[in-house]
Amino acid sequence: MKRRHTPNVDRLFFGFLLACLTLFAVGAAPVQADTPEQTEIAKLLPVPGIELERFGTAVSIDGDTLVVGAPNYVPEPTGPGSVYVYNRDAQGNWTEYANLVVCDAACGDGFGAAVSIDGDTIIVGAPAAANSEIDGAAYIFTRNEQGDWSQQAKLVVSDPQITKLGGSVALQGNTAVVGLISTTSPDVFIFARDQNGHWSHESTLSAPGTNSTNALAIQGDTIIVGAPFFGIDDDKQTTFGAVYIFTRDENGNWAQQAQLLDPNPEMPFNFFGSSVAFDSNTLVVGSLVYEVSRAYIFNRNEQGDWLMQQVLDPDGNSSSDNFGASVAIQGDTLVVGASHDTPSGSAHIFTRDARGIWSEHAKLLQSDGGNNDNFGAAVALDDDTIIVGARADDDNGNSSGSAYIFDAAGAPGECQADLDSDGNVGVKDLLTLLGVWGPCPKKGDCPADFDDSGDVGVKDLLFLLGAWGPCP
């Protein structure tokens, strides 16, 4: 008597399903969802707010404290400028707590053109208007136990050749970095605070080509300096741009570690280094390219070498978008401002998946945007809070400015099955799941193991198929 063979039901089902899915994957293009748009959860306006205040020119956030610069000097110097400080309460509401000004400010100082906060310390740049010969300065404010802010120091450089100090600032702990608005000096200045709260000029970093407003970032023993005007070729009328990385040794001395050059030097007017942001070993550089603006991702390896990992260039981007005008990064979330995006500007959230690949998660827009608001000219990020400045918003008069708050909670990915974090569960996610089919190397190590069984199998496949399509 012949013995009848009974096939394994699970294997038969999977083989049939895999064959069907393979036909679908080969015969159909991947399903692409439009980038989801996200509107703000709050809008900040200064009180009372005045015309040409340019509130939102600079923004910075640390925890439950937000700082917004209003330099009030563009296009004509009409006032000294000021800085607004907001606090967030337990219910998540932001309220204006203080308006910082300085007693020695004069019309056109541009106080608030650059800001940075770290803990209980704020640094404010006052570089003066672009056509002014004022030396410029940076001011330090500190918060006491009662939560009140007061000026602690004024940072200046005793060099008659230095003007417009404070065009850019960066702050961490007891170290402040201050750049210039300059057409001649390539210098960036480091100030240090001692145990008595006194600040002094510690050292000067030379970054050739920074003959414009420097872009600055600091974290730990690393300082990033953007030099968007590096490599000017007057004959060819091209600008390449560069980024300089400085590191501090165990003796406290700073030295240049690397120079990153524009990956596309053949393109004119790239302005590579117009904006920079740095977190851990990941660096983001904005490049306002004449033809197509971009943001570049660099990673630092264990040997200290910087390697370009990825180019961010959203579909539909053009030179007029100013994509990369501002950047901010923390952990696996990155925000890039596009201040000239039609009609009022925009900002883009990118998230990093388990493979280290960045993809666009959401596009940020104003709910009440008007023409040429410059929304996205300044961005800041801390935990799940994103701040976007719109310095040309007209709510309180021409270019009075505003700032918007967004919630980045849930990034990356609100869909568990969105393995490539593109906001869509589609063929790429399916192929990723099939590529890791079988037992996990270690339970919890497989991103496609949705049922936490320690194995990627049919149940995980059915879960992915059930979530197929655009993420909510």
C-alpha positions in Angstrom: 0.0 0.0 0.0 1.3 3.4 -0.9 1.9 5.8 1.9 0.3 9.2 1.4 2.5 12.2 2.1 0.9 15.0 4.1 2.6 18.4 3.5 3.5 20.7 6.3 0.6 23.2 6.4 2.6 26.1 7.7 5.3 25.6 5.0 2.7 25.2 2.3 0.8 28.3 3.3 4.0 30.4 3.5 5.2 29.1 0.1 1.9 30.0 -1.6 1.8 33.4 0.1 5.5 34.1 -0.7 4.9 33.2 -4.4 2.0 35.6 -4.5 3.8 38.4 -2.8 6.9 37.9 -5.0 4.7 38.4 -8.1 3.2 41.5 -6.5 6.6 42.9 -5.6 8.0 42.3 -9.1 5.0 43.5 -11.0 4.0 46.5 -9.1 5.9 49.7 -8.1 6.3 50.3 -4.3 3.5 52.1 -2.8 4.6 55.6 -1.8 2.6 57.7 0.6 2.9 61.5 0.5 4.9 63.0 3.3 2.4 63.7 6.1 2.0 67.3 7.0 1.9 68.4 10.6 0.6 71.6 12.0 1.7 73.3 15.2 0.4 72.8 18.7 1.2 76.3 19.8 2.2 79.7 18.3 4.3 82.2 20.3 4.0 85.9 19.7 5.9 88.6 21.8 3.9 90.9 24.0 3.3 93.5 22.8 5.2 92.9 19.6 6.4 95.6 17.2 7.0 96.0 13.5 10.4 94.8 12.2 11.1 93.1 15.6 12.0 89.9 13.7 11.0 87.7 16.6 12.0 84.1 15.7 15.3 85.0 14.0 17.1 82.7 16.5 15.6 80.0 18.7 17.0 77.6 21.3 15.5 75.2 23.8 16.6 73.2 26.8 14.1 71.2 28.8 11.2 73.4 29.8 12.9 76.7 28.8 12.7 78.2 25.4 14.6 81.3 24.1 13.6 83.4 21.1 15.7 86.2 19.7 14.2 89.4 18.2 17.2 91.4 16.9 15.0 94.2 15.5 17.5 95.4 13.0 16.6 94.1 9.6 16.3 95.7 7.1 16.9 99.0 9.0 18.1 99.4 12.5 15.1 100.5 14.5 16.0 99.3 18.0 18.6 97.4 20.0 16.7 94.1 20.0 15.7 91.8 22.8 15.4 88.1 23.8 12.2 86.4 25.1 12.3 83.5 27.6 9.3 81.1 27.8 8.7 78.4 30.5 6.6 75.3 30.1 4.3 74.3 32.9 3.2 70.8 34.0 0.3 70.9 31.6 2.6 71.6 28.7 1.6 75.2 28.2 4.2 77.8 27.3 4.1 81.3 28.8 6.4 84.3 28.4 8.5 84.6 31.6 11.1 87.3 30.8 12.2 89.8 28.2 16.0 90.1 28.3 17.6 93.4 27.3 21.0 95.0 28.1 21.5 98.5 29.5 24.3 99.4 27.0 22.4 98.4 23.9 22.0 101.0 21.1 19.8 101.1 18.0 21.1 98.6 15.5 23.0 96.4 17.9 21.1 93.3 16.7 20.9 91.9 20.3 19.1 88.6 19.8 20.5 87.8 16.4 21.9 84.5 17.9 20.9 82.7 21.0 21.8 79.4 22.8 20.7 78.0 26.2 22.2 75.3 28.3 20.7 74.7 31.7 20.6 77.9 33.7 22.8 79.9 31.3 21.8 81.8 28.1 24.2 83.4 25.6 23.0 86.1 23.3 24.8 87.6 20.3 24.6 91.3 19.4 26.7 91.7 16.3 25.2 95.0 15.1 23.6 95.5 11.7 25.5 94.4 8.6 26.4 98.0 7.6 27.5 99.1 11.1 31.0 99.4 12.4 30.0 98.5 16.0 32.3 96.0 17.5 29.6 93.6 18.6 29.5 91.4 21.7 27.9 88.4 23.3 26.1 88.6 26.6 25.7 85.9 29.3 22.6 85.6 31.4 22.1 83.2 34.3 19.0 82.0 36.2 18.8 82.1 40.0 17.0 79.7 42.4 13.8 81.8 42.1 13.9 81.4 38.3 14.8 85.0 37.5 17.4 85.9 34.8 20.1 88.5 35.1 23.1 89.5 33.1 26.3 87.8 34.3 28.9 89.0 31.7 29.5 90.8 28.4 32.0 88.9 26.2 34.2 91.1 24.0 37.6 90.7 22.3 40.3 93.4 22.8 41.3 93.7 19.2 40.4 96.8 17.2 40.3 94.7 14.0 37.4 92.6 15.3 33.9 93.9 14.6 30.5 92.4 14.6 31.3 89.8 17.3 28.2 87.7 18.2 27.0 86.8 14.7 26.7 83.2 15.9 26.9 81.6 19.4 27.0 78.2 20.9 27.1 77.2 24.6 27.7 74.1 26.7 28.5 74.2 30.4 31.3 76.6 31.1 32.4 77.0 27.4 31.0 79.6 25.0 31.8 79.8 21.3 31.3 83.1 19.5 31.5 83.9 15.8 31.5 87.0 13.7 29.8 88.7 10.9 32.9 89.5 8.9 34.4 89.8 5.4 38.0 89.7 6.6 38.5 87.7 9.8 38.4 83.9 9.8 38.3 83.7 13.6 36.0 82.0 16.1 36.4 82.9 19.8 36.2 80.6 22.8 35.3 81.9 26.3 35.6 79.9 29.5 33.8 80.5 32.9 35.7 79.8 36.1 34.4 78.6 39.4 33.6 82.1 40.5 31.4 82.8 37.5 33.9 85.0 35.7 34.2 84.6 31.9 37.5 85.2 30.0 38.7 84.8 26.4 40.4 81.4 26.4 41.5 80.8 22.8 40.9 81.7 19.2 40.1 79.2 16.4 41.0 80.0 12.9 38.7 78.6 10.2 39.7 80.0 6.8 36.9 81.1 4.7 34.4 82.0 7.4 33.9 85.5 5.9 30.2 85.6 6.8 28.1 84.6 9.8 29.7 81.4 11.1 27.5 78.4 11.8 28.5 77.0 15.2 27.8 73.9 17.3 29.4 72.4 20.4 29.1 69.2 22.3 31.5 67.7 24.7 35.0 68.3 23.5 34.0 68.9 19.9 33.3 72.3 18.2 31.8 72.5 14.6 32.4 75.6 12.5 30.6 76.2 9.3 32.5 78.2 6.6 30.0 78.7 3.8 32.3 81.1 1.9 35.4 78.9 1.9 37.0 78.5 -1.5 35.7 81.5 -3.3 36.9 81.5 -7.0 36.3 85.0 -8.3 37.2 84.0 -11.9 34.7 81.2 -12.0 32.3 83.0 -9.6 31.9 79.9 -7.5 31.8 79.3 -3.7 32.5 75.8 -2.3 32.1 76.0 1.4 33.7 73.9 4.2 33.2 72.7 7.7 35.9 72.6 10.4 36.0 70.3 13.3 38.0 71.2 16.4 38.6 68.9 19.4 39.8 69.6 22.9 42.6 67.5 24.4 43.1 66.5 28.1 45.0 69.7 28.7 42.1 71.8 27.5 43.7 72.9 24.3 41.7 73.1 21.1 43.1 71.9 17.7 41.6 71.3 14.3 40.8 67.7 13.8 39.3 67.7 10.3 38.1 69.8 7.4 35.1 68.6 5.5 34.8 70.0 2.0 31.7 70.4 -0.1 30.9 67.1 -1.7 29.7 68.9 -4.8 32.4 71.5 -5.5 31.5 71.6 -9.2 28.3 73.4 -8.5 28.4 77.2 -8.1 27.4 79.1 -5.0 27.0 76.0 -2.7 27.4 77.7 0.6 28.2 74.3 2.2 28.3 74.9 6.0 25.5 77.5 6.1 24.1 75.6 9.0 25.5 72.9 11.3 24.1 70.6 14.0 25.9 67.9 16.0 24.9 65.1 18.3 27.2 62.4 19.5 29.0 61.3 16.4 26.5 62.5 13.8 26.9 65.8 12.1 24.4 67.6 9.8 25.5 70.3 7.4 23.2 72.6 5.5 24.2 73.5 1.9 22.3 76.3 0.2 23.3 75.2 -3.3 22.5 77.5 -6.1 20.6 74.8 -8.0 19.4 72.4 -5.4 19.8 72.9 -1.6 20.7 69.9 0.4 21.6 68.7 3.9 24.5 66.2 4.4 24.9 63.6 7.1 28.4 62.8 8.3 29.3 60.1 10.8 32.5 59.9 12.9 34.0 56.4 13.3 36.0 54.9 16.1 39.2 56.2 14.5 37.9 59.7 14.6 37.4 60.0 10.8 34.4 61.7 9.4 32.6 59.9 6.5 29.6 61.2 4.6 26.7 58.8 5.1 23.8 60.3 3.3 22.4 63.3 1.4 19.0 64.6 2.3 17.1 66.2 -0.7 13.3 65.9 -0.4 11.4 65.4 -3.6 10.3 68.6 -5.1 13.0 70.6 -3.5 14.4 73.5 -5.5 17.1 76.2 -5.1 14.4 78.7 -4.0 13.3 76.5 -1.0 16.4 77.3 1.1 16.3 73.7 2.4 19.1 73.5 4.9 18.8 77.1 6.1 18.7 75.7 9.6 19.3 72.3 11.1 18.9 70.6 14.5 19.5 67.1 15.6 19.0 65.0 18.7 19.3 61.2 18.8 17.4 59.7 15.9 15.5 62.8 15.0 16.6 65.6 12.7 14.9 68.8 11.7 15.8 70.8 8.6 14.3 74.2 7.8 13.4 75.4 4.3 12.7 79.0 4.8 11.8 79.9 1.2 9.5 77.0 0.6 6.4 78.3 -1.2 4.5 80.1 0.1 5.7 80.8 3.7 8.4 78.2 4.4 8.5 74.8 5.9 10.6 72.4 8.1 11.1 68.7 7.6 11.5 66.0 10.2 13.8 63.1 9.4 14.2 60.0 11.5 16.9 57.3 11.6 16.0 53.6 11.5 17.8 50.7 13.0 20.1 50.4 10.0 21.2 54.0 10.4 19.3 55.3 7.4 17.5 58.6 7.5 14.1 59.1 5.9 11.5 61.9 6.0 8.9 61.5 8.7 6.8 64.6 8.5 6.7 68.1 7.0 6.0 71.0 9.3 3.8 73.8 8.2 2.1 76.9 9.8 -1.6 76.7 10.1 -1.8 80.4 9.3 1.1 80.9 7.1 1.4 84.0 4.9 3.6 84.8 2.0 7.3 84.9 2.7 7.1 84.4 6.5 10.6 82.8 6.5 9.2 79.9 8.5 12.1 77.5 9.0 14.9 80.1 9.0 15.6 78.9 12.6 14.9 75.6 14.2 15.6 74.0 17.6 15.0 70.5 19.0 15.0 69.0 22.5 13.4 65.6 23.3 9.9 65.7 21.7 9.7 69.5 21.3 10.5 71.3 18.0 10.7 75.1 17.7 10.5 76.8 14.3 11.0 80.5 13.9 9.1 82.6 11.4 10.9 86.0 11.6 8.9 87.7 8.8 5.4 86.8 10.1 3.2 89.9 10.1 0.8 89.3 13.0 2.1 92.4 15.0 3.1 94.4 11.9 5.5 94.0 9.1 8.2 91.3 9.9 7.2 91.4 13.6 7.8 87.6 13.7 6.6 84.5 15.5 7.7 81.1 16.6 5.8 77.8 16.4 6.0 74.7 18.7 5.6 71.2 17.3 5.4 67.8 19.1 7.9 65.3 17.7 6.5 62.5 20.0 6.2 59.3 18.1 9.1 59.9 15.8 10.5 57.8 14.4 7.5 55.9 13.1 4.0 55.6 14.5 3.6 52.3 12.6 5.4 49.4 14.2 5.6 47.7 10.8 7.1 50.7 9.1 10.6 49.2 9.1 12.2 51.9 6.8 10.5 54.8 8.6 9.1 56.3 5.4 5.6 56.9 6.8 4.3 54.0 4.7 4.1 50.2 5.2 4.9 48.9 1.8 7.1 46.6 -0.4 10.4 47.7 1.2 9.1 46.8 4.6 8.0 43.4 3.3 11.3 42.7 1.7 13.1 43.7 5.0 10.9 41.2 6.9 11.5 38.4 4.5 15.2 39.1 4.6 15.3 38.3 8.3 12.9 35.4 8.2 13.6 32.7 10.7 15.0 32.6 14.3 16.4 35.9 15.7 20.0 35.9 16.8 18.8 37.0 20.2 15.3 37.5 21.3 14.4 41.2 20.9 17.1 41.9 18.3 14.8 41.5 15.3 12.8 44.7 14.4 10.5 42.5 12.3 9.7 40.2 15.2 6.4 41.9 16.0 5.0 39.1 18.2 8.2 39.0 20.3 8.4 35.2 19.9 12.1 35.3 19.1 11.3 34.3 15.6 10.3 36.1 12.4 7.5 34.0 10.9 4.0 33.9 9.5 2.4 35.7 12.4 4.8 38.6 11.8 4.1 38.6 8.1 0.4 38.7 8.7 0.9 41.6 11.1 2.8 43.6 8.5 0.2 42.9 5.8 -2.5 44.0 8.1 -0.8 47.4 8.5 -0.2 47.7 4.8 -0.5 51.3 3.4 0.1 54.9 4.7 0.8 55.3 8.3 -1.8 57.3 10.3 
